[in-house]
Amino acid sequence: MKSLPICLLLCVLSSAVAPAHLAGASPSSAASMQRKTSKLKGTIKSVGAESAVIVPADNKQTEITFRLTSSTEKTGSLSSGDAVEVEYYFEQGQRVATALAGKASAR
């Protein structure tokens, strides 16, 4: 008789975890969607395939490097000297850019 309440408890706990997996979200992607992001406005000093160096608008004496990934969204003009807004999070002591938004290109 004591095993029935334990079995019910396990069934309830396992069903609470299942919806995230059924929706196609892995535990690691669910965690990444909950990262706290910050924004920074500045000027692009350099930008490449794997990193961007930005001079913050509020401190022209500083240069901040952001790691770019295949999922970093890039919009607008992103050349050296262009104004940019960076959205990023910290991962293992590095700033990782989720988005680089430059000035809209003239059409």
N, C-alpha and C positions, 0 to 999 in steps of 0.2 A: 503494500500500500504506500510506503514512503517513496517509492520510485516514481509513482504517478505524478506527484507535484513537481518533482525534479524534471521529468520528461516534458511536462507542460511548460515549465519555465524555459527550458532549452528551446522548445518550439517557438515560443513567443520571442525570445532573443534572436533566434536565427531568422525569423520573418521580418524583424525590424532592420536587419542588415541587408536583406535581399533586394529591396527596391532600388538601392543605388547601383547594384550590379545589373539588375534587369534594365535599367535605363541606359546602360552602356558606359557608365562612369566608373572608372577604376578608382581605387582609393587614392592613388597618387595624383590623378587628375583632379579629383574632388578637392584634395588639399591645395593644389596649385591655384584653384579658382578662389580660394579663401585667403590668398596672400594679401597683405596690406600694401597698397601701392602709394607712391608719392609722386609729385609732379615738380618739374624744374623748368624754368624758362631761361634761355641763354642764347649764345651764339656758337655755331659749329666751328671748331678749330680744325678738326679732321673727322672723316667718316670713311669706314671701310666695310668689308663683308662681316667682320667679327667684332668690331668695336667702333664707338664714336667718342670723341673727346669734345666736351662742351665747356665753354667759359660761362659761368652763371651770370645772369643779368645783374644780380645784387652784389657780386664780388668779382670784379674783372681781374683780380690777381690770382685767381684759383682756376685750375683745370680739373674737370671731373671726367673719368673714363667710365663708359657704360658698355657692358657686354651685349652684343646683338645676337639673337638666335633666329632660327628659321621661322619662328612664330612672331617675331617683332614686326608690328605694323608700321609701314613707312608711307607717309603721305606728304605731298607738297614738294617744294624745292629743298633738297638736302645737300647743299654744297658748302664748302668752306666759306665762312663769313655770313651765312644765312642765319636768320633768327629761327629758333626751334623751341618746341615744348616737348619735353621727355617725360613719359610716364614710366615708372620703374619700381622694382622691389629689390630687397636684399636677399641674396642666396650665397651662403658660404663666404661671407665677407665681401662679396662683389655686388655692384649695382647692375641689375639685369633689366634692360629696356623692354617694355611690353609695347611701347608705341613711340615713334618719332614723328612729330607733326611740324613740318616746315611751312613757310609761307606758300599759299596756294599759287600754283603756276598760272601765268597769264595765258589766256586762250586767244 
